[in-house]
């Protein structure tokens, strides 16, 4: 066997390996896991701008969406932009915001993860002490940093179809690496 043939065989083996690994990466990226970077302060203190997270595109094929889950979804105003927010209420549940507190189905929501009381904006989807029932096939979402979050208080509930996936892991910064757990007790999700 000539030296040229050996070199060509070696290069072809490397190319086959690169194509195989690249194909696996593309399938995982498009259909299973997506890395995202948090941009903005809307989820502080849970996530800071610049944090890197993994979003599962398949989690909700195997389990239902639950209150307290953190999700990435396409913005209702501009589908090219992705938002990260927490599910506050699911279809059929009623949300009321009164004096900075959030009530779901008449029960005050204990939110140890928020940065400040829940404010409202004039002209938004939900107003002080005005019940909002989440339509079928939609979710009511809010950021953990309520004064700095554009969310369902402004644009109403979001359709299931806009959900990209469930945030389950933070991999940067190194001092905050770990799984993202739902802070709500299982009994009220």
C-alpha positions as CSV (number, residue, x, y, z in Angstrom):
1,X,0.0,0.0,0.0
2,X,1.4,3.4,-0.9
3,X,1.9,6.2,1.5
4,X,-0.7,8.4,-0.4
5,X,-3.3,5.6,-0.1
6,X,-2.6,5.4,3.7
7,X,-2.9,9.2,4.1
8,X,-6.2,9.2,2.1
9,X,-7.6,6.3,4.2
10,X,-6.6,8.1,7.4
11,X,-8.2,11.4,6.3
12,X,-11.4,9.5,5.3
13,X,-11.6,7.8,8.7
14,X,-11.3,11.2,10.4
15,X,-14.0,12.7,8.1
16,X,-16.4,9.8,8.8
17,X,-15.9,10.3,12.6
18,X,-16.4,14.1,12.3
19,X,-19.6,13.6,10.2
20,X,-20.9,11.0,12.7
21,X,-20.2,13.1,15.8
22,X,-21.6,16.2,14.1
23,X,-24.8,14.4,13.1
24,X,-25.3,13.2,16.7
25,X,-24.7,16.8,17.9
26,X,-27.3,18.2,15.5
27,X,-29.9,15.7,16.4
28,X,-29.4,16.3,20.1
29,X,-29.4,20.1,19.6
30,X,-32.5,20.2,17.5
31,X,-34.7,17.6,19.2
32,X,-33.5,16.9,22.7
33,X,-31.4,19.5,24.5
34,X,-30.7,23.1,23.7
35,X,-28.1,25.3,25.4
36,X,-29.4,28.9,26.2
37,X,-27.8,32.0,27.6
38,X,-29.9,34.1,30.1
39,X,-30.1,37.6,28.8
40,X,-31.4,40.4,31.1
41,X,-32.4,40.6,34.7
42,X,-36.0,39.3,34.6
43,X,-35.2,36.0,36.4
44,X,-32.9,37.4,39.1
45,X,-32.1,36.1,41.7
46,X,-32.6,32.6,40.3
47,X,-30.7,33.3,37.1
48,X,-28.3,36.2,36.3
49,X,-27.7,37.7,32.9
50,X,-24.9,35.6,31.3
51,X,-25.8,32.3,33.0
52,X,-25.8,29.3,30.6
53,X,-28.6,26.7,31.0
54,X,-29.7,23.6,29.3
55,X,-33.3,23.3,28.1
56,X,-35.0,19.9,27.6
57,X,-37.1,19.9,24.4
58,X,-38.5,16.5,25.3
59,X,-39.4,16.8,29.0
60,X,-43.0,17.8,28.4
61,X,-43.5,14.8,26.0
62,X,-43.1,12.6,29.1
63,X,-44.7,14.7,31.9
64,X,-47.1,17.6,32.2
65,X,-46.1,21.2,32.7
66,X,-46.3,22.2,36.3
67,X,-46.5,25.4,38.3
68,X,-43.0,26.4,39.4
69,X,-41.2,25.0,36.4
70,X,-38.9,27.3,34.5
71,X,-39.4,27.4,30.8
72,X,-37.9,28.9,27.7
73,X,-40.5,30.1,25.1
74,X,-40.8,32.2,22.0
75,X,-41.9,35.8,22.8
76,X,-45.5,36.5,21.9
77,X,-44.5,39.9,20.4
78,X,-41.5,38.6,18.4
79,X,-41.0,34.9,17.9
80,X,-37.3,35.4,17.0
81,X,-36.7,36.3,20.7
82,X,-36.7,33.7,23.4
83,X,-37.8,34.4,27.0
84,X,-37.1,32.5,30.2
85,X,-39.9,32.6,32.9
86,X,-41.5,30.6,35.6
87,X,-44.9,28.9,35.2
88,X,-47.3,30.5,37.7
89,X,-50.6,29.0,36.6
90,X,-51.8,26.3,34.2
91,X,-55.0,26.0,32.1
92,X,-58.2,26.5,34.1
93,X,-56.4,28.1,37.0
94,X,-57.3,31.6,38.1
95,X,-54.7,34.2,38.9
96,X,-55.3,37.3,41.0
97,X,-52.7,39.9,42.0
98,X,-53.6,41.9,45.0
99,X,-51.4,44.3,47.0
100,X,-48.2,42.8,45.4
101,X,-49.2,39.2,46.3
102,X,-50.1,36.5,43.7
103,X,-53.1,34.2,44.3
104,X,-53.8,31.1,42.3
105,X,-57.2,29.6,42.7
106,X,-57.7,31.8,45.8
107,X,-54.5,30.5,47.6
108,X,-51.6,32.9,48.1
109,X,-48.5,31.7,46.3
110,X,-45.5,31.4,48.6
111,X,-42.6,32.6,46.4
112,X,-39.3,32.4,48.1
113,X,-37.5,32.8,44.8
114,X,-38.7,36.3,43.8
115,X,-36.7,39.4,44.1
116,X,-39.5,41.9,44.9
117,X,-43.3,42.1,45.3
118,X,-45.4,41.6,42.2
119,X,-46.2,44.9,40.5
120,X,-48.6,45.6,37.7
121,X,-48.6,47.9,34.7
122,X,-51.4,50.1,33.5
123,X,-52.8,48.7,30.3
124,X,-51.4,45.2,31.0
125,X,-53.3,42.0,30.7
126,X,-54.0,41.7,34.4
127,X,-55.0,44.4,36.8
128,X,-55.1,44.8,40.6
129,X,-57.6,42.4,42.2
130,X,-59.0,41.4,38.7
131,X,-59.2,37.6,38.3
132,X,-57.6,36.1,35.1
133,X,-58.4,32.5,34.2
134,X,-55.8,30.8,32.1
135,X,-57.4,29.5,28.8
136,X,-57.0,25.9,27.7
137,X,-53.7,25.2,26.0
138,X,-52.0,28.2,27.6
139,X,-49.8,29.0,30.6
140,X,-49.5,32.1,32.8
141,X,-45.7,32.9,33.3
142,X,-43.8,35.5,35.2
143,X,-40.1,36.3,35.8
144,X,-38.7,36.1,39.3
145,X,-37.6,39.7,39.2
146,X,-41.1,41.1,38.9
147,X,-40.3,44.8,38.4
148,X,-37.9,43.9,35.5
149,X,-39.9,41.2,33.7
150,X,-42.0,41.4,30.6
151,X,-44.4,38.5,31.1
152,X,-48.0,37.3,31.3
153,X,-49.0,40.3,33.4
154,X,-48.3,42.3,30.3
155,X,-49.1,40.0,27.3
156,X,-51.5,37.4,28.9
157,X,-51.0,33.7,28.9
158,X,-48.8,32.0,26.3
159,X,-49.8,29.1,24.1
160,X,-48.2,25.6,24.7
161,X,-46.9,25.8,21.1
162,X,-44.6,28.6,22.0
163,X,-42.8,26.6,24.6
164,X,-39.3,25.5,23.6
165,X,-38.6,23.5,26.7
166,X,-38.1,23.0,30.4
167,X,-34.9,24.5,32.0
168,X,-33.3,21.7,34.0
169,X,-29.6,22.5,34.4
170,X,-27.3,25.5,34.7
171,X,-23.7,24.8,33.5
172,X,-22.2,28.3,33.9
173,X,-21.0,30.1,36.0
174,X,-19.0,27.3,37.7
175,X,-20.1,28.3,41.2
176,X,-23.8,27.8,40.3
177,X,-23.6,24.6,38.3
178,X,-26.4,22.2,39.0
179,X,-29.9,21.0,38.4
180,X,-32.8,23.5,38.5
181,X,-35.5,22.2,40.9
182,X,-39.1,23.3,41.1
183,X,-39.4,25.1,44.4
184,X,-43.2,24.4,44.8
185,X,-44.3,21.5,46.9
186,X,-45.6,18.7,44.7
187,X,-49.0,19.0,46.4
188,X,-49.7,22.4,44.8
189,X,-48.1,22.1,41.4
